[in-house]
Amino acid sequence: MQLRYSFRLYPKPGQRSAPARAFGCARVVFNDAVRAREDARRQGLPFPRAAELSRQLITQAKRTPGRAWLGEVSAVVLQQALRDAEAAYRNFFASRKGERKGPKLGSPRFKSRKDARQSIRFTANARWSITPVGRLSLPKIGELRVKWSRALPAVPSSVTVIKDAAGRYFVSFVVDADPAADAARMPDTDQSIGIDLGLTHFAVLSDGTRIGSPRFLRRAEKKLKKAQRELSRKQKGSKNREKARRKVARAHARVADARREFHHQLSTQLIRDSQAVAVEDLAVGGLARTRLAKSVHDAGWSQFVTMLAYKAQRYGRTFVKVGRFEPTSQVCSTCGHRDGPKPLHVREWTCTACGTLHDRDHNAAINIKAAGLAATACGAPVRPEPVLAQCEETGSQGIPHGNRAA
């Protein structure tokens, strides 16, 4: 399993021109590759191969007056930009064919120097290194100061330099995880947990624990409005507007960083204390189009569930997603009686069969845990699989059973 370790990078004021030059060169090569493919598509020609693009857009372009400045940066950066374009087209075609999970992707677009994120990548053959004093030495950029928050567990296979919208620099290392070391850090346990995510409480666990919602965006909303109002009053193209834009970006970055840190700490705690974790698969995309959109985005459920999934895989835990159509809020966790749907304002209800008083969220968390354990114990699906329509059902067109595909 590959992991990504990110650290803060602090280039000196005189060193920032070299990364900016590398960002620009990589962006130009990426855009040239997209333009070459689009021109071939319009003319009805086959797409040029990666080797042909490398020869035309890098090797031959360096010898022309208009692209001679490409030689001022490492060739590995330019080659990785071409690979990024190839990967973008592969993902686009896989999405069109239905081979890629998730929402449909559009065709690759041209990058801009005004994009919120700029990045370059160096592989092992770029001969980058970490100096004995802890500096990161990059080819044709120099030695940059890194804020090391932890030691790297192994030799990285690649390093990526990133500049975000707030003007901060980060360095990201890709490292192969050691399964033996991960198993030693997280010993096995016999505990299992079910998690019901919400807005009033960020999570309610099956053991009754309630985790409050920090609401980072709501707490910073007043400062964000003030910074955005100041930005709207600045003249476009002025230096003061650029300062105000970075102020807004830094305010949003603080909110995102605090939310990400909260998700990391909570997900690590749950994975460390539980051998099996079950969580409901919420329709975040649909909820984000309702009047609760701001609160849903502020909670960041998708990011939290993604962290649970990869940490469970890393440390050998069992992670189960319970289907969103499972009636976890309608079934009594004591006797199993289904009491029917209830409006959201009903937070407590009494089972009509056994008379047990239930807290809505706690009862749902217990049912999520039970559904997850059932799925892991016998491999049964949480929701019944769809079956083929029979001859007498609508839409079967009267096809006999014997000719029906298995």
Secondary structure by P-SEA (a helix, b strand, c coil): cbbbbbbbbbbcccaaaaaaaaaaaaaaaaaaaaaaaaaaaaaccccccaaaaaaaccccccccccccccccccaaaaaaaaaaaaaaaaaaaaaaaccccccccccbbbbbcccccccccccccccccccccbbbbbccccbbbbbccccccccccbbbbbbccccbbbbbbbbbbcaaaaaaacccccccbbbbbbcccccccccbbbbbbccccccaaaaaaaaaaaaaacccccaaaaaaaaaaaaaaaaaaaaaaaaaaaaaaaaaaaccbbbbbbcaaaaaaaccaaaaaaaaaaaaaaaaaaaaaaaabbbbbbccccccccccccccccccccccccccbbbbccccccccaaaaaaaaaaaaaaaaaaccccccccccccccccccccccccccccc
